[in-house]
Amino acid sequence: MEINFGIRVVLENLPTSVKGFVFIDSTYSPVIVLNARLPYEVQQMTFYHEWLHIKDGDLDNTDYREYSA
């Protein structure tokens, strides 16, 4: 069974100082990028943190986008 919430999740080898981030792609869909080098438990917590940014509408906020860039 597959459930699609319209959020793509990508694992990438990032510097260990970066746990993850979220952005809007060219189709205006959110993408959560998680650091593949970190333990699964850290990836789970980071996913939840980034998902809250989507849920709270932070990506629609111009001030947030400029601050995060």
Residue pairs with C-beta under 8 A, 6 or more apart in sequence:
6 29
6 30
7 29
7 30
7 31
7 32
7 51
7 54
8 25
8 29
8 30
8 31
8 32
9 31
9 32
9 34
9 47
10 31
10 32
10 33
10 34
11 33
11 34
11 35
11 36
11 43
12 33
12 34
12 35
12 36
13 35
13 36
13 37
14 20
14 33
14 35
14 36
14 37
16 35
16 37
16 38
18 35
19 34
19 35
19 38
19 42
19 46
19 49
20 32
20 33
20 34
20 35
20 43
20 46
20 47
20 49
20 50
21 32
21 33
21 50
21 68
22 30
22 31
22 32
22 33
22 50
22 51
22 53
22 54
22 59
23 30
23 31
23 33
23 59
24 30
24 31
24 59
25 31
30 54
30 59
32 47
32 50
32 51
32 54
34 43
34 46
34 47
34 50
35 42
35 43
35 46
38 46
53 59
53 64
58 64
59 65
